[in-house]
Amino acid sequence: MKINGVFQGGGVKGIGLVGAVYAAERRGITFHQTAGTSVGAIVAALIAAGYTGEEMRDLLTETPFGKFIRKDWYHYMYVVGPAIRLFLRKGLYSADPLETWITEVLARKGIRSFADLPRNALRVVASDITEGKMLVLPDDIAAYGVDPMKLPVAKAVRMSSSLPFFFDPVKFRIRASDPRGGKGRVFGKPTYVVDGAILSNYPLWIFDRDIEEWPLKIPTIGFQLVGSKEPEPRPIRGPISMLQALFATMSAAHDLRYIERHSRFRTVKIVSDMVHTTDFAIGEEKLKELFRSGVRASDDFFSGWTYSGYTQELDQWIGKVRPDWKNLKKKKTEDLSGSPAMKG
């Protein structure tokens, strides 16, 4: 069975998402299209590139996450260095090592730009903090004078994974028409793009434009990283810890109301609070624990999942948010039954 998969962000907790994918594939489930934010974008991109859950497990468990946190000369200036870097570069660390790794991993499957993927196979959520808007890549990059199909997949994933204040934002200049009327193009104002979690850490809505294709052919299932208990207070010791707490609160709370009201029936909830989002020094045992947590969550969800049950829940949900849904569904059913294909 094919599904559309949506993956939540969560830093190094992403191995839990991989465990859930691994368990789903053991049940014969494959992915038609994928979408994600932050580490969810990494997992979504690897699936779109052709990686299996087993391959991703081996890849991530063999990767030393510490290599993504590369210190530069700022960090060797006692106390003031990191603060100066944060002020000048807008982040504590460069995301270059992460982008390089993603580029190399995707290249093994022959994937470089979005042109190398089937149309709409992958959608990545990022946040343009200059314009104050959400980006769904690759399509939304066209507004910046960039051909969506030429956008490197690794660059899009890096944009989505640039945790504010932790990694440098992706900075580029919007291409604008030459004000002198020339045929060429000139660079416009600078734009900063960061982690998509600011605006949607769990973009389960991203395939909802397809739900009006009734009867639904491909269901959407989300993979969410959750806690097993109430979150503990975050200590605020200075401006950096305050900004990090602010980001953590935003990313955790933004999608919560949507998820709780509309999406329980299509969400695999993976317990992952045994690890902190930015614990890049995570050990092998914790990685295995996260992976097993994803496996258990996926097995629990899909063991009781049926296509008919899913469509029934979905039908009820659409009926609540679309008052005209009953008549619209009736018309779609009548149109389908009267089509030449159905008559034949």
N, C-alpha and C positions, 0 to 999 in steps of 0.2 A: 504494500500500500504506500502511496505517495502522500506526503504532507508538506506544507509550508512551515518552516521552522523559524522561530523568533527567539533570539538569545539576549539575555540581560547582561549588562555590564557588571564588573565586580573585581577588576584587577587580577591578582594571582589566583583568585577563587575559580578561574575559568576551567580548571581541570575537572571541577564538578560538572560543568556543562558537557565536557567530553565524555565523562562517565555515563551521563544520561543518553547521549547520542549513541555510544557503544551498546548500551542495553536496548535501545530502540531498534538499532540495526539487527540485533540478534533475533528480534521478533519479526523481521522481514519488512521493516519500515525504511523507506528511502525518502530523500529530500528533493522536492521539486524546485522550490525557491527558498532562499534564506535571507534573513535580515538580522541586524544586531547593533548594539552599542558597545563601545570600548572593547573589553576582552570578548564580549559577545560578538562584536564585529570580526574579531580575529577568528573565532570558531566558525562563524558564518562564512567567512572568506575561504577558510580551509576546506569546508564542505563543498562550497561552490567550485573550488579548484579540483575536486575529486578525491580528497583525503577521506578515508574511512575513520570511524571512531577508534578502531584499533591502531591505525597509523598515527592518529593524533595523540593517542595515549602514549605511544612509544616516543613520539617527537617531543612532547611536553615534559615527560618524566626524565628524558635524557638532556633537556636543555637547562643549563645553570641560569636561573632567572637573575642572579646577581650581576650578570654581565650587562644587563640593561640599565644598571645604575652605575654609570661611569663618572668618576669624580674628575673635575678639572681644577685649574689653579685656584679658582675661587674657594674651593672647599678646604684648601690648606692655609687659608687666612683665618686664624682662630677667631671664632664668634662672629665677626663682621662679614667674612667672606660669603657664606650662603645668603645672608641678607642683601649684600650688594648684588649678587647674581640674580636673586629674585627680583630686585628692583630694575636691573638693567635688561635681563633676559626674560623676565616674566615667569620663570620656573626654576626649580632647584636643580634639575638635571636635564640634559639634552635627550631627546627621544630618537636621535640618530641611530644608536645601536638597535633599538627596537624596530625601526623602519628597515634597516639593513637586513636584520634577521627575517622579517616578514617577506621582503623582496626575494631573498635566497630560497626560502621555503616554498613560495609560490612558483618560482622559476623551475623548480624540480618537476612541476606538473605542467610546465609550459605556459604559465599565466603571468602576464606582466601588466597589461592594461585591461580595462573593462571590455575592450574589443575582443579579447581572448575568451570571454565568457559568453554563454547564451544570453540573449536579451532578457533583462529583469531577473537573472539568476541570483543576483546579490544586491542588497540595498543596505547602505551604511548610514547611520545617523551621527551627525556632528553638530556643533553649535558655533555659529558666527557671532562672537560677542561684540564685534564692531557694529554690525547692523542690527544685532539683537534678534536673530531669527534662527530657526532650526533648518538644517540642511539634510536632505535625503539624497545621498550620493549613489550613483554618479549624476543623475539627471539635473539636480539643482546647481551643479558647478557651471552649467551653461550660462547662468546669469552673470558669471564672472569672466566671460569671454573665453572659456576653456571648453574644448570639445569633450563631452562626457565619455565618449568611447576611447579617447586618448589619455584619460586620467589614469595614472598608475593605481592599481588596486592597493598596493602597499601604502601609497600616499593617503588614500581615502581612509584606510584603517588607522594610520597614524593620527590623522585628524581626529577621528572618533576616540582614540585611546590617549589623547594628551590630557591627562588628569590635571586640572587647574592647580597652579602653584607647585605641583610636583614635577611635571614635564613642561618643557618650553611649549608654548602654543605654536601652531603652524602659521607662519606669517607669509603672506603674498600680497601682491598688488592687483587690484581689479583692473582688467583691461578696459579702456574706454576709447571711444572714437576720437580721432584727431580733431581738436576744436578748430584747426585751421582748414579743415575740409580735405585734407590729404587722404590718400587711399590707405596709408599705413595705420598702425594702431600704437597708442602710447600707454604707458603704465599710469594708472590712477592712484587713488588713496590706498594706504595699507589696510589690510584686513587680517584679523586674528581669529583663528579657528581652534576650538578646544573640544574636549570630551563631550560627546553627545548626551551624556548623563545629566548635564545641566537642565536640558529641556525634555528628554525622554530616555530614561535609563532602561526601560522595558517597552520597546515600541510595538506592542502586540497589535496596535491599531493599523499597522502599516499595510496589511493585506485586506483590511476590512472593505476596501472599495470593491473587492471581488465577491463579497457575500451576496450581492444582489443577483449573481448568476445562479438562479435556482432552477433545478436542484443543484446544490453545491457539489462540485466534482473533487476539489482538493481541499481538505480541512486545514486549518491553521492551528498549530500547537506551539505554545510558548514554553520556554525553559527559564525558570526564575530562581535566583539564588536568595534564600531566605534564612532567617535565624530560627533557632529552636526555642528561644526565650525572648523576653522583652529586652530591647537594647539598653545597654548601660550608659550612664551620662558620660559625655566626652569632656575631659578636662581642658580648660582654656588657660594656657600659660603665657600666651603672647599673641601677637598679630598673626603669625603663621598658623599656629594651632587653631586660632579662631576661624581663619579662612578655610582650613581643612574641615573643621566641624560644620561650617556653613555649607560647603560643597557636599559633604556626606549627608546632611539633613535634606538638602534639595534633591539629590539623586535618589534617596530612599523614599521620599514622600510624594514626589511629583506624580508618579503613575499609580499610587496606592489606591486612590478612590476608584479609578477606572478599573483596576484589577479586581478589587473586592466586589464591585457591583456587577461586573459584566463578564469576568473571565476566569472564574474558578474552574469551570468545566473544561477549559482548554489550556490549563497551566500545570506544568510539571514543577513542583516546588522542591528545590534541592537545598537541604540544610547545609550551610556553609560557614556558620559563624565561629567555627573552630580556628579560622585563619583570618588575619586582617588583610584588607584590600591591597595594601602596599607592602606586604611582608615578602619582599623579593629575596630574602634569605631563607625562604621556606625549605624545610628538609624533606627527604624522600618519604618518610613515614606520614607526614601531614599531607603530602601530595596523594599518596595512596588512600588515605582516609577520605579526602575530598572526592577522589574518583569513585570509591565504593559508595559514598553518599549519593552521588549522581546515579549510579547503577540502581541502587535501592529505590530512589525516587521515581525513576523511569519505569522500573518493573512494577511498582505499586500502581502507578498511573495507568499504564497500558494493559495491565492484567484485567482491569475492569472496564476498559474503554471499548466502545463499539461505534461504528460509523452512524448507525441509526440513532443511537443515544446522543451522539454529538449533534447531528442535524436537528433533533428534537429540541435540545437545549438552545441551539443557535436560533431556531425558529422562534422560540419563546422570547429570547433576548431581543431579536430584531423587532418583534411585535411591541416590545415595551418602548423602544427608542424611535420606532417609525410608526406613527398612528395609521398610515396608509398601507402598511406592509401586507395586511390580509388581502386587500384587493389587488395590490401589485403582484403578490405571489400567485394569486389565482390567474391573473392575466398571463404571467410568465409560463405557468403550467399549461394553460390553454394554447398559447403560442407554440410551446414545445410539442404538445400532443398533435397539433395540426400541421407540423412541419413535414415536408416530403420525406425526410429521413425517418421520422417516427412512423409515417404511414407505410413506408417501404418495409 
